Amino acid sequence: MNNIIIHPSSENSVLITWPEKICPNQHQQILKTLSLLNTELNNVSDPVVFESIASYNSIMIYYYFNKISFQQLKKRISDCIELVINTNKAVQEKSLTIEIPVYYGEEAGWDLSNVAKQCQLSLKEIITLHSQQVYRSYALGFTPGFCYLGTLNEQLVLPRKATPRLQVPKGAVAIAEQQTAVYPNSSPGGWHIIGQTPVDLYQQNKEAFTPLIQVGQQVKFTEIDKATYLELAGKPPFTEEKH
């Protein structure tokens, strides 16, 4: 546990950090720890934690400081981490793979040609490398339904765009550095757009917000043609206005 740090980030929150790396085994340990913590600390009649969030290499816990001190909470967190590390009693991660259809045509993949040039690959090679990989969902953010997926094939690794777009369309499938993602809504963004999906990344009603992808799940992109996209979306892909 020497490389795992537990420290307060405010009067009612604790940040637990693991080594800063993208690693499926470490991420599985993080999710198992989170699951165990929620079980141990959230007694139905008297919960101690009111929110917890996992990311690539960390867990943020928000707790009722009038019910438990930081030192008491730190001890219980340490015990849970030790249990996960030394035994297999934590809940097993979900094995469900989410399949997301993608139209990679150049009208949908606004940056597809530039990505191919920078990576010195053909358009078909870009599509094949992106769609043959099975990705892990590591974290949620920066907007509702946006999920960071890794790890991208090393041949596709590029830095983010030097100048972000003011508007990226809903459903844009994009890559940046070692990650790929789908934009759930129209928003600014600096990732390279290589395709679009007709699938909604979340469902929302008055009772609940339900993301399509949960942290810890596996995701695979499946290539579709324009006709299939039109059938699923009911409208053509968004095209970029040239200035």
C-alpha positions in Angstrom: 0.0 0.0 0.0 3.0 2.3 0.0 2.1 3.7 -3.4 -1.5 4.5 -2.4 -2.0 7.9 -0.7 -5.0 8.8 1.4 -5.3 12.5 2.2 -8.1 15.1 2.9 -9.1 17.5 0.1 -11.6 19.5 2.2 -13.4 19.3 5.5 -15.7 16.6 4.2 -13.8 14.9 1.4 -11.0 12.5 1.0 -8.9 11.8 -2.1 -7.3 8.3 -2.5 -4.6 8.2 -5.2 -2.8 5.3 -6.9 0.2 5.7 -9.3 -0.6 8.0 -12.2 -0.9 5.5 -15.1 -3.5 3.9 -17.4 -3.6 0.3 -16.2 -6.7 -2.0 -16.4 -5.5 -4.1 -13.4 -5.0 -1.1 -11.2 -8.3 0.4 -12.3 -10.0 -2.9 -11.5 -8.5 -2.6 -8.0 -9.8 0.9 -7.7 -13.4 -0.1 -8.6 -13.3 -3.1 -6.2 -12.1 -0.8 -3.5 -14.9 1.7 -4.2 -17.5 -1.0 -4.2 -16.2 -2.4 -0.9 -16.1 1.1 0.6 -19.6 1.8 -0.4 -20.7 -1.4 1.2 -18.7 -0.9 4.4 -19.5 2.8 4.9 -23.1 3.1 3.7 -25.3 1.5 6.3 -28.8 1.9 5.1 -30.1 3.5 8.3 -27.0 5.7 8.9 -24.7 6.3 5.9 -21.3 7.8 6.4 -20.6 8.6 2.7 -23.0 10.7 0.5 -21.0 10.6 -2.8 -18.0 8.7 -4.2 -16.4 9.0 -7.6 -13.7 6.8 -9.3 -11.3 7.9 -12.0 -8.2 6.6 -13.8 -6.1 6.5 -10.7 -8.1 7.9 -7.8 -11.3 7.8 -5.7 -12.9 10.9 -4.3 -15.1 10.4 -1.2 -17.5 12.9 0.2 -18.6 12.1 3.8 -20.5 13.4 6.8 -17.7 14.8 9.0 -20.1 15.0 12.0 -20.4 11.2 11.9 -16.8 10.2 11.4 -13.4 11.8 11.8 -10.8 11.8 9.0 -8.5 9.5 11.0 -11.3 7.0 11.6 -12.3 7.2 7.9 -8.7 6.8 6.8 -8.4 3.6 8.9 -11.5 2.1 7.3 -10.3 3.0 3.8 -6.9 1.5 4.5 -8.6 -1.7 5.7 -10.7 -1.9 2.5 -7.7 -1.4 0.3 -5.7 -4.1 2.1 -8.6 -6.5 1.8 -8.8 -5.9 -2.0 -5.1 -6.3 -2.4 -4.7 -9.4 -0.4 -7.9 -11.3 -1.1 -10.5 -11.7 -3.8 -13.6 -10.9 -1.7 -14.5 -7.7 -3.5 -17.2 -7.7 -6.1 -16.1 -8.8 -9.5 -16.2 -6.2 -12.3 -18.9 -6.3 -15.0 -17.8 -8.1 -18.1 -20.5 -6.6 -20.4 -19.1 -5.1 -23.6 -21.0 -2.1 -25.0 -20.9 -2.0 -28.8 -21.2 1.4 -30.4 -21.9 1.7 -34.1 -19.8 4.4 -35.9 -19.9 5.9 -39.4 -16.3 6.7 -40.2 -17.1 8.5 -43.6 -15.0 11.6 -44.2 -18.1 13.8 -43.9 -18.6 12.5 -40.4 -15.0 12.1 -39.5 -14.0 15.8 -39.7 -10.3 15.1 -38.9 -10.0 11.6 -40.4 -7.8 12.8 -43.3 -5.5 14.9 -41.1 -5.2 12.0 -38.6 -4.2 9.7 -41.4 -1.6 12.1 -42.6 -0.1 12.7 -39.1 -0.1 9.0 -38.4 1.1 8.1 -41.9 -1.7 5.6 -42.3 -4.5 5.1 -44.8 -8.1 6.0 -43.9 -8.9 2.3 -43.8 -6.0 1.5 -41.5 -7.2 4.3 -39.1 -10.7 2.8 -39.0 -9.5 -0.7 -38.6 -7.1 0.2 -35.7 -9.8 2.2 -33.9 -12.6 -0.4 -34.3 -10.7 -3.6 -33.6 -9.6 -2.5 -30.1 -11.7 -3.3 -27.0 -11.5 -0.2 -24.7 -12.0 0.1 -21.0 -14.1 2.8 -19.5 -11.9 4.6 -17.0 -13.7 7.8 -15.9 -16.7 10.0 -16.5 -16.6 13.7 -17.3 -16.2 16.5 -18.5 -19.9 16.7 -19.5 -22.8 14.3 -18.6 -22.4 11.0 -20.4 -18.8 11.7 -21.6 -16.6 8.7 -20.8 -12.8 8.4 -21.2 -11.9 5.2 -22.9 -8.5 3.6 -23.1 -6.1 2.5 -24.3 -5.8 3.7 -27.9 -3.6 1.7 -30.3 -0.1 3.4 -30.2 -0.2 4.0 -33.9 -3.2 6.4 -33.4 -1.7 8.4 -30.5 -1.8 12.1 -31.2 -1.8 15.2 -29.0 -5.0 17.2 -28.7 -5.7 19.7 -31.4 -3.7 22.9 -31.0 -6.9 25.0 -31.5 -10.1 23.4 -30.0 -13.3 23.7 -31.9 -16.0 25.9 -30.4 -18.6 23.3 -31.3 -18.2 19.5 -31.6 -21.4 17.7 -32.7 -23.4 15.3 -30.5 -22.3 11.8 -31.3 -18.8 12.7 -32.5 -16.3 9.8 -32.0 -12.9 11.3 -31.3 -9.3 10.5 -30.2 -6.6 12.3 -28.3 -3.4 11.1 -26.8 -4.0 7.5 -25.5 -7.8 7.9 -25.2 -11.0 7.8 -27.3 -14.5 9.0 -26.5 -17.9 10.0 -27.8 -19.3 13.5 -27.3 -22.7 13.0 -25.7 -23.8 16.5 -26.5 -22.8 19.4 -28.8 -20.0 21.2 -26.9 -16.5 22.7 -27.4 -13.7 20.2 -27.8 -10.1 19.7 -28.8 -10.1 16.0 -29.8 -9.7 14.7 -33.3 -13.1 13.6 -34.8 -12.8 10.4 -36.8 -16.5 9.5 -37.0 -20.0 9.8 -35.6 -22.5 7.5 -33.9 -26.3 7.7 -33.9 -26.4 6.2 -30.4 -27.4 8.4 -27.4 -24.8 8.2 -24.7 -27.4 8.7 -21.9 -31.0 8.6 -21.0 -32.6 11.1 -18.7 -36.0 11.6 -17.2 -37.4 13.2 -14.1 -36.4 10.2 -11.9 -32.9 9.4 -13.2 -29.9 10.0 -15.4 -28.6 6.8 -16.9 -25.3 6.8 -18.9 -24.9 4.2 -21.6 -21.4 3.4 -20.4 -20.5 2.7 -16.8 -17.0 3.1 -15.4 -15.3 -0.3 -15.6 -17.2 -1.6 -18.6 -15.7 -2.5 -21.9 -16.5 -0.7 -25.1 -16.0 -1.7 -28.8 -16.8 0.5 -31.8 -18.4 -1.2 -34.8 -18.0 0.3 -38.3 -21.3 1.0 -40.2 -22.0 2.5 -43.6 -23.9 5.8 -44.3 -27.1 4.0 -45.1 -27.1 2.3 -41.7 -26.3 5.5 -40.0 -29.2 7.3 -41.7 -31.5 4.4 -40.7 -30.5 4.5 -37.1 -30.2 8.3 -36.7 -33.1 9.4 -38.9 -30.9 12.2 -40.3 -27.5 12.7 -42.0 -24.3 13.1 -40.0 -23.3 16.6 -38.9 -20.9 18.2 -41.4 -18.4 20.9 -40.6 -18.9 24.4 -41.8 -15.8 25.6 -43.7 -14.7 29.2 -43.1 
